[in-house]
Amino acid sequence: MNHYDIIIIGGGITGTAIAHECSKYKLTAALLERGTDIGIGATKGNGGVVHPGYDPTPGSLKAKINVQGANLYPKLAKDLNFGMINPGIFVIGFTDADEVALKHKLEFGIKNGVRDLAIINADQMRNREPHLAANAKHALYAPTATVVDPFEVAIAFAENAKANGVAILMSQPVTAIQKRRDGSFLINTPDRQLSCSYIVNAAGNHADNVASLAGISEYQMKPRHGDLLVLDKDMANKPQTVIFPCPRPDTKGIACIPTVHGNTIVGSTATMMDDKEAVNNYAPGIQALIDGVHKILPELDASKIIRTFAGLRPVVLDNNNDFFIAESQTVSGFIHAAGIQSPGVAAAPAIAEQVRDLLDNAGLKMIPKLDYNPYREKRIVFADLSIDQQDALIHQNPAYGRIVCRCETVTEGEIIDAIHGVIPAQTLDAVKRRTRAGMGRCQSGFCQYKVIAILSRELGLPVSDICLEDRGSQQLCGPVKGGVK
Ligand SMILES: Cc1cc2nc3c(=O)[nH]c(=O)nc-3n(C[C@H](O)[C@H](O)[C@H](O)COP(=O)(O)OP(=O)(O)OC[C@H]3O[C@@H](n4cnc5c(N)ncnc54)[C@H](O)[C@@H]3O)c2cc1C
C-alpha cells in the first residue's frame, strides 16, 4: 500500500492548485479525482473571470484570498503557459440607486486592496463599448481584471504538479476514510487502498460528503446552479470588456464575458438546488440570460448562441457565503478547502497557499525543493503558428497536416499529443478541453467521429468503448460506415 504525506481529494481548480503548491516542497503527495479527467466539476462550468476583488465584503476570508489569488495569476500564466487576457470589468449602473451601490463596491475594492478602480461616466464607457444600452449611466471600472480558460488552468496546475512528483490519479472516487490510532488516514477507492498523514478535502460540491466519510459533520452544502451561453466568435458588436450589471446580494448578475479563445460567454443565473449532479440547462434560465444580457447590450445577437452549459457553485450553508478553509476541529490532520463558490477560479492560487500554511501549522514541515521546476512547456497550437512554422511542423510530422476539427483548425497531431500528454486525455471531452476539437460553431458535428477513431487507435480500444466523459457515455455501439471501426 502506498503511503503519502498528503492526499488531496478532488481534481478541480482548487485541488490541482493545491497539488501544484505542494509539489514545490520536499514531501510526497497524491491527488485522487473521481472523474475520468481533471476539472470536470464546477471548474468546467463557469465564466473564467479572474475577479480582481471589489465584490467580497472587506474582512472576509473570500476578500483576502480573492485579491491575493488574482495577483498571482499573471506570473502563473507565464510560467505554466496558459492563456490569459486582460479585458477589464465594467459594472454598469442605470439609476441613482445603482450609482450608490457602485460607490459602495468601489469602497469595498479599495479596502480589499484592488488597484486602479474608478467610477466612469457614460462617455468614458461608450468610448470603449459603443454598443452599451442607451440608459447605462455610469460604471465601476476595474482595469486589472483578467479572464482565463478555467479547465486549461486546472490541467496546467495538474501537469506541473505531476512533473514535480505529485501522483495524479483519475477515476478514483474516495469511498471510505479511516483515522488510525497512529494518527494517519486509510483511504479507500473502489480499486485502491492508500494511506496518508494529512488529507486535503477539495471535493467541490461533495466536500461535506467526503468529510462525513471521516466522521466530520462541521458544515452542510448545497449547490447554486448557474446556466451559461457560448456565442460564436464570428459575431458583430462583440464586447471587449467583461460587462456586469449592478450586483445583487446572492449573485454578481448576468454578465457578458470575452473569452481567451475569441468567443463570448453570457452567464450566469443563480438558483439554489438540492441535486448535486444537476448540470442540466433550464429553459427559464436560458431566457433569463438572453433578457439579462440585452439589458446591458441590446444589440447582442442571440442567434449566435452555439452552446449552453451549466455549473454548480459549491456553497457551505450558514457561512455568510464565504469559503470554508480550515483544519477540522474534530479530526486533526484533515484540512477543508470547501465552499469554494465564485470567485473560486480567481482565488485558487491563494487558496493553495492558505492550505500550505494550514498544513505547516498542523505539523507538516514545508521544506522547499531545490529541483522544483516552475515551468510547463507550451503545447503546439497549429492554428496559432505562422505558415512557415506550420509547413516545417508538417514536414517533421504529417499528422499536423491533417485537419480534424475545421471550425477551430485542430490537427490530428495535436489530438495525438493530448492523448499521450502529461495528464493523458482518455475521452472526447478531455481531448476537447485540451485541443478545442469540437468547441467551434458545429460543436463537433463534423469531427466527433474522427476524434473517436483517433482515440480508439491510440488507446487500443474498440470505438464502442470511447466515452464522451463519464463511464457509460459511449457515443457509438459498434462499427459505422466511413472508416470508424
Ligand atoms: C455558473 C458559475 C459561474 C462561475 N463563474 C466564475 C467566474 O467567472 N470566476 C470565478 O473565479 N469563479 C467562478 N465560479 C466559481 C468556480 O467555478 C468555482 O469556485 C470553482 O470551480 C470551484 O472549484 P473546486 O475545485 O473547488 O470544485 P470542482 O471543480 O467541483 O472540483 C471538485 C472535484 O472533486 C471531485 N470529487 C467529488 N467527490 C469526490 C470523491 N469522493 N473522490 C474523489 N473526487 C471527488 C469532483 O469530481 C470534482 O472534479 C463560477 C461557478 C459557476 C457554477
The ligand as a Tripos MOL2 file, in Angstrom:
@<TRIPOS>MOLECULE
LIG
   53    58     1     0     0
SMALL
NO_CHARGES

@<TRIPOS>ATOM
      1 C1        -22.1850   29.3090  -13.1810 C.3       1 LIG1
      2 C2        -20.8680   29.5700  -12.4980 C.ar      1 LIG1
      3 C3        -20.0830   30.6610  -12.8690 C.ar      1 LIG1
      4 C4        -18.8920   30.9160  -12.1940 C.ar      1 LIG1
      5 N1        -18.0830   31.9390  -12.6360 N.ar      1 LIG1
      6 C5        -16.8920   32.1340  -12.0320 C.ar      1 LIG1
      7 C6        -16.0110   33.1360  -12.5130 C.ar      1 LIG1
      8 O1        -16.2660   33.7920  -13.5290 O.2       1 LIG1
      9 N2        -14.8500   33.3510  -11.8280 N.ar      1 LIG1
     10 C7        -14.5160   32.6290  -10.7240 C.ar      1 LIG1
     11 O2        -13.4860   32.9210  -10.1270 O.2       1 LIG1
     12 N3        -15.3060   31.6430  -10.2810 N.ar      1 LIG1
     13 C8        -16.4700   31.3600  -10.9150 C.ar      1 LIG1
     14 N4        -17.2660   30.3410  -10.4950 N.ar      1 LIG1
     15 C9        -16.8410   29.5410   -9.3460 C.3       1 LIG1
     16 C10       -15.8660   28.4330   -9.7300 C.3       1 LIG1
     17 O3        -16.3350   27.6920  -10.8370 O.3       1 LIG1
     18 C11       -15.6720   27.5210   -8.5320 C.3       1 LIG1
     19 O4        -15.3670   28.3060   -7.4150 O.3       1 LIG1
     20 C12       -14.5300   26.5350   -8.7340 C.3       1 LIG1
     21 O5        -14.6180   25.8880   -9.9810 O.3       1 LIG1
     22 C13       -14.5500   25.5030   -7.6120 C.3       1 LIG1
     23 O6        -13.5410   24.5630   -7.8870 O.3       1 LIG1
     24 P1        -13.3360   23.3070   -6.9600 P.3       1 LIG1
     25 O7        -12.0920   22.6490   -7.4240 O.co2     1 LIG1
     26 O8        -13.4220   23.6990   -5.5300 O.co2     1 LIG1
     27 O9        -14.6050   22.3760   -7.2350 O.3       1 LIG1
     28 P2        -14.8500   21.3680   -8.5080 P.3       1 LIG1
     29 O10       -14.3530   21.9510   -9.7640 O.co2     1 LIG1
     30 O11       -16.2570   20.9730   -8.4170 O.co2     1 LIG1
     31 O12       -13.8940   20.1660   -8.1460 O.3       1 LIG1
     32 C14       -14.1970   19.2110   -7.1710 C.3       1 LIG1
     33 C15       -13.7420   17.8620   -7.6940 C.3       1 LIG1
     34 O13       -13.8840   16.8880   -6.6620 O.3       1 LIG1
     35 C16       -14.2310   15.6620   -7.2690 C.3       1 LIG1
     36 N5        -14.8100   14.7820   -6.2580 N.ar      1 LIG1
     37 C17       -16.0060   14.8990   -5.6230 C.ar      1 LIG1
     38 N6        -16.1920   13.8700   -4.7720 N.ar      1 LIG1
     39 C18       -15.0850   13.1030   -4.8470 C.ar      1 LIG1
     40 C19       -14.6870   11.8870   -4.2220 C.ar      1 LIG1
     41 N7        -15.4670   11.2470   -3.3480 N.pl3     1 LIG1
     42 N8        -13.4770   11.3430   -4.5440 N.ar      1 LIG1
     43 C20       -12.6630   11.9690   -5.4570 C.ar      1 LIG1
     44 N9        -13.0160   13.0990   -6.0920 N.ar      1 LIG1
     45 C21       -14.1990   13.6720   -5.7920 C.ar      1 LIG1
     46 C22       -15.2070   16.0880   -8.3680 C.3       1 LIG1
     47 O14       -15.3360   15.0990   -9.3820 O.3       1 LIG1
     48 C23       -14.6110   17.3780   -8.8670 C.3       1 LIG1
     49 O15       -13.7780   17.1970  -10.0050 O.3       1 LIG1
     50 C24       -18.4650   30.0640  -11.1400 C.ar      1 LIG1
     51 C25       -19.2260   28.9440  -10.8150 C.ar      1 LIG1
     52 C26       -20.4130   28.6790  -11.5010 C.ar      1 LIG1
     53 C27       -21.1880   27.4290  -11.1720 C.3       1 LIG1
@<TRIPOS>BOND
     1     1     2 1
     2     2     3 ar
     3     2    52 ar
     4     3     4 ar
     5     4     5 ar
     6     4    50 ar
     7     5     6 ar
     8     6     7 ar
     9     6    13 1
    10     7     8 2
    11     7     9 ar
    12     9    10 ar
    13    10    11 2
    14    10    12 ar
    15    12    13 ar
    16    13    14 ar
    17    14    15 1
    18    14    50 ar
    19    15    16 1
    20    16    17 1
    21    16    18 1
    22    18    19 1
    23    18    20 1
    24    20    21 1
    25    20    22 1
    26    22    23 1
    27    23    24 1
    28    24    25 2
    29    24    26 1
    30    24    27 1
    31    27    28 1
    32    28    29 2
    33    28    30 1
    34    28    31 1
    35    31    32 1
    36    32    33 1
    37    33    34 1
    38    33    48 1
    39    34    35 1
    40    35    36 1
    41    35    46 1
    42    36    37 ar
    43    36    45 ar
    44    37    38 ar
    45    38    39 ar
    46    39    40 ar
    47    39    45 ar
    48    40    41 1
    49    40    42 ar
    50    42    43 ar
    51    43    44 ar
    52    44    45 ar
    53    46    47 1
    54    46    48 1
    55    48    49 1
    56    50    51 ar
    57    51    52 ar
    58    52    53 1
@<TRIPOS>SUBSTRUCTURE
     1 LIG1         1 GROUP 0 **** ****
